Amino acid sequence: MARILTLQEAVTTFIKDGCHIAIGGFTVSRNPMAIAYEIIRQGKKNLHLYVHSHGQSTDMLIGAGCVKRVEIAYGGMGEVCPYHGEIQESGTKWRDRMGRLHKLPDDAK
């Protein structure tokens, strides 16, 4: 019989430091906020995120120091993204697959 896990149990069991995880949502819509909060609460580190577009959950995870690398399909908000400074300061590696984040310095990409 299948066992249903709490969010805390799921993050503890399946998301380890250094894991590669995909996050859904599109900019400000359908961001997985509860799991982002739990990842931050548990202090996970060096995550490699795969995201379609940046949003609040990606922003929070970067700001909390949980992310080592981001691979993004659509970074169309350009320089207005609130986490550009954090990317530069934290050493988070950023790879924009469509080349939309023109304002990030080359060493942050």
C-alpha positions in Angstrom: 0.0 0.0 0.0 1.3 3.5 -0.9 2.3 5.7 2.0 1.6 9.4 1.9 4.5 11.6 3.1 4.2 15.0 4.8 6.1 17.7 3.0 8.7 17.7 5.7 9.3 13.9 5.2 9.4 14.2 1.4 12.0 16.9 1.5 14.1 15.1 4.1 13.9 11.8 2.2 14.3 12.9 -1.4 16.1 16.3 -1.5 19.7 16.0 -0.3 22.5 18.6 -0.5 23.7 18.8 -4.1 20.6 17.3 -5.6 19.3 18.3 -9.0 15.7 19.4 -8.9 13.1 20.8 -11.3 10.7 23.5 -10.2 7.5 24.3 -12.1 5.5 27.5 -12.5 5.9 30.5 -14.8 7.2 33.8 -13.4 4.6 34.6 -10.8 2.1 31.8 -11.4 2.0 28.4 -9.8 5.2 28.6 -7.9 5.8 25.7 -5.5 6.1 27.9 -2.5 5.4 25.3 0.3 8.3 23.1 -0.9 10.6 26.1 -1.3 9.9 27.1 2.3 10.6 23.6 3.5 13.8 23.3 1.6 14.9 26.6 3.1 13.8 25.6 6.6 15.8 22.4 6.4 18.9 24.3 5.2 19.5 22.3 2.0 22.6 23.5 0.1 24.3 23.4 -3.3 21.1 22.6 -5.2 21.1 22.5 -9.0 17.7 24.0 -10.2 16.1 23.4 -13.5 13.3 26.0 -14.0 11.2 27.1 -16.9 11.2 30.7 -15.8 12.2 32.5 -12.7 9.7 33.2 -10.0 9.3 33.7 -6.2 10.4 30.2 -5.3 13.6 30.4 -7.3 14.2 33.8 -5.9 13.8 32.6 -2.3 16.0 29.6 -2.8 18.8 31.7 -4.2 18.4 34.3 -1.6 18.5 31.7 1.2 21.8 30.3 -0.2 20.4 27.0 -1.1 21.3 27.1 -4.8 24.6 26.5 -6.5 23.4 26.5 -10.1 20.3 27.5 -12.1 19.4 26.3 -15.6 16.5 28.4 -17.0 14.6 28.2 -20.2 13.1 31.7 -20.1 14.7 34.5 -18.1 12.7 37.3 -19.8 12.4 39.7 -16.9 16.0 40.8 -17.5 17.5 43.3 -15.0 14.4 43.7 -12.9 14.9 40.3 -11.3 15.4 41.0 -7.6 18.1 38.3 -7.2 20.7 39.5 -9.6 22.8 40.9 -6.7 22.5 37.7 -4.8 23.7 35.7 -7.9 26.7 37.9 -8.1 27.5 37.8 -4.4 26.8 34.1 -3.8 28.7 32.7 -6.8 25.5 31.0 -8.0 26.1 29.8 -11.6 23.4 30.8 -14.0 22.6 29.4 -17.5 19.9 31.0 -19.5 19.0 28.7 -22.4 17.3 31.5 -24.4 19.8 34.3 -23.7 17.2 36.7 -22.2 19.2 37.8 -19.1 21.4 40.2 -21.0 22.1 42.4 -18.0 23.9 39.8 -15.9 27.7 40.1 -16.0 29.5 37.4 -17.9 31.1 35.9 -14.8 27.6 35.2 -13.3 26.5 33.1 -16.3 
